[in-house]
Amino acid sequence: MTSIEQSTGFLVVRTARSMKKMLDAKLVEYKITSSQHTVLSALAKDDGLSLSEVGNNVFLDKPAITGLADRLERDGLVKRKRTSNDRRVITLHLTTKGHELLSNIDQLAQKADEDLVNGLSADELMIFRQTLDRIWSNAIVRNSNEV
């Protein structure tokens, strides 16, 4: 293994891409991607978020969120609305169809998550998640110090 392949960043990105690919394969029958599922889940938790808020919550930039919102709206899963107090702000709202799809695929996504950590004990899983949170926090601090 080269030094880059042993770096934390490489290992995290490699794992995240494989996880996304696995979930995308499971979601293909529902004609939805893991990124779209993430946006729908964010709206299920807090419906009526602005595009910027959705992007911040799911760590995607504005062009990516706009494209996802376009596809989700085209498929009847979300509805865009302009706010009455600032017409420039567009909020996203789950439709009935979006809620129904999400209820169908949430178990599938949960099962995919369980498959990923298969073989890890509860303690190992807890430590793994705490470690990832600490690495993420370190990255946030370093990024804010460099701005």
C-alpha positions as CSV (number, residue, x, y, z in Angstrom):
1,M,0.0,0.0,0.0
2,T,1.3,3.5,-0.9
3,S,1.4,6.2,1.7
4,I,-1.6,7.9,0.1
5,E,-3.6,4.7,0.4
6,Q,-2.8,4.6,4.1
7,S,-3.8,8.2,4.7
8,T,-7.0,8.9,6.7
9,G,-8.5,11.1,4.1
10,F,-8.0,8.4,1.4
11,L,-9.5,5.7,3.5
12,V,-12.5,7.8,4.5
13,V,-13.2,8.9,0.9
14,R,-12.7,5.4,-0.4
15,T,-15.1,4.0,2.2
16,A,-17.7,6.7,1.6
17,R,-17.7,6.2,-2.2
18,S,-18.1,2.4,-1.8
19,M,-21.0,3.0,0.7
20,K,-22.7,5.4,-1.7
21,K,-22.3,3.0,-4.6
22,M,-23.8,0.2,-2.6
23,L,-26.8,2.2,-1.5
24,D,-27.3,3.6,-5.0
25,A,-27.5,0.0,-6.3
26,K,-30.2,-0.8,-3.8
27,L,-32.2,2.3,-4.6
28,V,-32.1,1.9,-8.4
29,E,-35.4,0.0,-8.4
30,Y,-37.0,3.1,-6.8
31,K,-35.5,5.4,-9.4
32,I,-33.8,7.5,-6.8
33,T,-30.1,8.0,-5.8
34,S,-28.6,8.0,-2.4
35,S,-28.1,11.8,-2.7
36,Q,-31.8,12.3,-3.4
37,H,-32.6,10.0,-0.5
38,T,-30.4,12.2,1.8
39,V,-32.3,15.3,0.7
40,L,-35.7,13.7,1.2
41,S,-34.6,12.5,4.7
42,A,-33.4,16.0,5.6
43,L,-36.8,17.4,4.6
44,A,-38.6,14.7,6.5
45,K,-36.8,15.8,9.6
46,D,-37.3,19.5,8.9
47,D,-39.7,20.2,6.0
48,G,-39.6,23.7,4.4
49,L,-35.9,24.3,4.5
50,S,-34.4,26.7,2.0
51,L,-32.1,25.3,-0.7
52,S,-29.1,26.7,1.2
53,E,-30.2,25.1,4.5
54,V,-30.7,21.7,2.8
55,G,-27.2,22.1,1.3
56,N,-25.7,22.9,4.7
57,N,-27.5,20.0,6.3
58,V,-26.3,17.4,3.8
59,F,-22.9,18.9,3.0
60,L,-23.6,19.7,-0.7
61,D,-23.0,23.0,-2.5
62,K,-25.7,25.1,-4.1
63,P,-25.3,23.8,-7.7
64,A,-25.6,20.2,-6.5
65,I,-28.7,21.0,-4.3
66,T,-30.3,22.9,-7.2
67,G,-29.9,19.9,-9.5
68,L,-31.2,17.5,-6.9
69,A,-34.2,19.7,-6.2
70,D,-34.9,20.0,-10.0
71,R,-35.0,16.2,-10.3
72,L,-37.0,15.6,-7.1
73,E,-39.5,18.2,-8.2
74,R,-39.7,16.8,-11.7
75,D,-40.5,13.4,-10.1
76,G,-43.2,14.9,-7.9
77,L,-41.3,14.1,-4.7
78,V,-40.8,17.7,-3.5
79,K,-42.5,21.1,-4.2
80,R,-40.6,24.4,-4.3
81,K,-42.2,27.4,-2.7
82,R,-41.1,31.0,-2.4
83,T,-41.3,32.5,1.1
84,S,-43.7,35.4,1.6
85,N,-41.2,37.5,3.6
86,D,-38.3,37.1,1.0
87,R,-39.3,36.1,-2.5
88,R,-35.7,35.3,-3.3
89,V,-35.7,32.4,-0.8
90,I,-37.0,29.1,-2.1
91,T,-38.0,26.4,0.3
92,L,-38.5,22.7,-0.4
93,H,-41.4,20.7,0.9
94,L,-42.0,16.9,0.7
95,T,-45.1,15.9,-1.3
96,T,-47.3,13.0,-0.3
97,K,-45.5,11.0,-3.0
98,G,-42.1,12.0,-1.4
99,H,-43.3,10.9,2.0
100,E,-44.6,7.6,0.6
101,L,-41.3,6.9,-1.2
102,L,-39.3,7.7,1.9
103,S,-41.3,5.4,4.0
104,N,-40.6,2.6,1.5
105,I,-36.9,3.1,1.3
106,D,-36.0,4.1,4.8
107,Q,-35.9,0.4,5.9
108,L,-33.8,-0.4,2.9
109,A,-31.3,2.3,3.8
110,Q,-31.3,1.2,7.4
111,K,-30.5,-2.4,6.3
112,A,-27.7,-1.2,4.0
113,D,-26.2,0.7,7.0
114,E,-26.4,-2.5,9.1
115,D,-24.8,-4.5,6.3
116,L,-21.9,-2.0,6.3
117,V,-21.1,-2.6,9.9
118,N,-21.7,-6.3,9.9
119,G,-19.1,-8.0,12.1
120,L,-18.5,-5.1,14.4
121,S,-19.4,-5.4,18.0
122,A,-21.6,-2.7,19.6
123,D,-18.5,-1.3,21.4
124,E,-16.5,-1.3,18.1
125,L,-19.3,0.5,16.4
126,M,-19.6,3.1,19.1
127,I,-15.8,3.7,19.1
128,F,-15.8,3.9,15.3
129,R,-18.6,6.5,15.2
130,Q,-17.0,8.5,18.0
131,T,-13.7,8.4,16.1
132,L,-15.3,9.6,12.9
133,D,-17.0,12.4,14.8
134,R,-13.7,13.5,16.3
135,I,-11.9,13.4,12.9
136,W,-14.8,15.5,11.5
137,S,-14.6,18.0,14.4
138,N,-10.8,18.3,13.9
139,A,-11.4,19.0,10.2
140,I,-14.0,21.7,11.0
141,V,-11.7,23.4,13.5
142,R,-8.8,23.3,11.0
143,N,-11.0,24.6,8.2
144,S,-12.3,27.5,10.3
145,N,-8.7,28.4,11.4
146,E,-7.6,28.6,7.8
147,V,-10.3,31.0,6.6
